[in-house]
Amino acid sequence: MSRVPAQLRTSLAALVLLIGAGGGAIYVDEAATREAKQNAYIQAVAADPEVSDAIRIAMVMASFYESSNRHIGTPYVDKLGKGQPLTVCNGLTGPDVVAGRFYSAAECYRLEKRRYVYYEVAAKRLLTYWGSYDPFQQATFLDFLHNKGEGNFGTSTMLRKANAGDWAGACRENPRWNKGTVKGVSTVLPGLQLRGDANGEICTDWRLK
């Protein structure tokens, strides 16, 4: 049984169809796929010629993980995040997030795209075999950088295994990153467990090429 939630499978299938990529390895309900293709965020990601397929996939993944594919335009406090950061769009934090301001879907995409371009630059620098990975594999590394940060990635067993040529072992590290800090205590969080399990499967089994 797949560990990738049905809604995420549907969104990724819609993206693959919109960008005209090959594959066909993702089976979802056709009616659901049509609905997902109408999602404005997925359309924006698919239509941008300036980003790689890996970035497109990673951004759609984050849209599901962070907001269940619903655009969030008003900043909120992430009470489960480290330091409870002010957050908006699909998990954006930092100086770009201003309390009380409304962020349109287009502005969210612009801010998120800028960050994912940076993640890709970092991934290419850190991962010895980056160019040999399928876009789905690359996307899981980008999602890790978005969710856990470059510092955690740079010291991770995931990176060490990947650069030793053990890409399958690197993929299997994803489910281990399932903890967050709750009231000062490291705790397994269901959302992070779901993200890790799904990314582990996507990294190991899914292919676009």
N, C-alpha and C positions, 0 to 999 in steps of 0.2 A: 504494500500500500504506500502510495506517495506521501511524503512528508511536506510537500509543497502545497499550501492551501489552494483550493479550487479557484478562488477569486484571483490569486496571483497567477496561477496557470493561465486563466482566461486573459488576464491583462497582457501577459507576455506573448501569448498566441496572437492577440490583436496587434501588438507591436510588430511581431515578426511579419504578419500579413501586410501591415501598412508600409513597412520598409522594403517589402518585396524580397525578403531573404529566403533562402532555401530551408531545408530541414524537414519540417512536417512531423517532428517527433513529439509535439505537444498536442494531446487530444483533449478537446474541450467541447462543450455544447455550442452548436453554431449560433443559436439565438443569443447566448450569453456573450459570445465573441463579437457579434454585431453590436451589441450594447456597449461593450468595452471600447470598440473602435470609435464610438461616438464620444468617448471621454475626452474632454478638451486638453487635458494634460498629456495623455498618450498621443494625441494628434500633434501637439506642439513638439514633443520629443521626437516623434517619427519624422516630422517635416524639416527638422533642422539639419542642413547638409554639412554643418561645420563640426559636428561631433561624431565620434566613432560609434560603432554598434555596441561596444562594451559600455560606453557612457550611457547610451540610450537604454540599454537593459538595466543598468544599475539604477538609473533615475526612476524607472518604472517600478523596480523592486522597492526602492525607498518610499515611493508614493503609497505602496500597499503597507509596508511595515510601519510607517510613521503616521499615516492618516487614513488608512483603509480606502485609498483612492479618492478621498474627499479633500478638496482644497480647503485649507484653514488660513483665512486671511487676517485674523486678529491674534496678536501675540498672546501666549498663555505661559503660565509657569509649569515647567515639567517637574512635577513633584517626585517622580521616580528617577529623574536624572541626577547625576553627580553635581551637587551644588544647587539643585533645583533651578536650572537656567531658564531665562526668558526665551521662549521658542516660538517659531512660526513656520508656516508652509510645511515642508516635509522634513522636519527635524532640524531646521536651521537655528543656530544659536550664534552669539557673538555680537560685535558692534553693529552689524547690519540690522539687528532686530531692535526696533524702537517701540517702547510701550505706548499703547493707545493708537498706533497707526494701523491702517488697513492695507494689507498687501494683496494686490490683484494676482490672479493666476499667472499673468504674463510676467509680473515683477518677480514672483516666486521662481518661475522658471529661469529668468535671467540671473538671479542670485545663485540659484542651485547649479546652473550650468557652469558658472565661473568657478565654483568650488570643485565640481567634478573634473573639469579640465586640469585643475591643480592636482587632484588625486591621481589622475592618469599620468601626469608628469612624474609624480612621486613613485608610482608603481613601476614605471619604466626604469627609473633610477635604481630602485631597490630590488626588483625581481630579475634575476639573471636570464631566465627563459621566457620573459614576458611575451615576446613575439611569437612563440610557439603555442601559446594557449589559445583555445577557442574563446570567442567573445563572451560566452556564458561564464567560463572560468574567470576571465578577466573581470567581469562584472562583479563576481563575488568578492574579489580582492578590493575592488573599488568600494563596494558596500561596507567592507570591513573598515577601510580607511575613513569612510564617512561616519560610521557608527562608533568606532573605537579610537580613531585617531592614529596619526603617523607614528607617534611615540610608542604606542602599544604594538603596532605592527612591526616596527623596527626591531623590537626585542623578542618577538614571538617565535614559538616553535613552528608556527605555520610558515613564517618566512624562512626559517632555517631549513625546514624540510623541502620547501619549494626550490630553494637555491642549491640543495643537494641533489636535485633531480627527482625527488619523491613527490610529484604533484598530487598523487592520490592521497598520500599521507597528509599533505598540506590541506587538501580538501576536507579530510576527516577531522581536522582541528576545529572546524567551524562550530560544531555543537558544544564544544567545551567553553565557548565564550558566552555563557548564559547567566552571568551574575552582574548585579548592580548593587549600589550601596543604598540601603534603606535604614534610616536612623543610625547611621554609622556602622551598620553591619553588612558584610558581603552576603547577598541573598540571591538565590536563583529566581529569576523573574520570568513568568510565562511568555511574555512577548519576546524576550531575548532568546529563550529556549526555542520558540517557534522559528525565529529568524535564523538561529544557528543550525537547526535541523534542516530547514528548507535550503539554506545556502550550501550546506554539506552535500545534499542531493543534487542541486543544480550544478555545483562545481564538479562533482564526480561523474554525473550521468548525462547532463544535457549538452547538446551540441547544435551550433548554428551553421557551421561550415559544411 
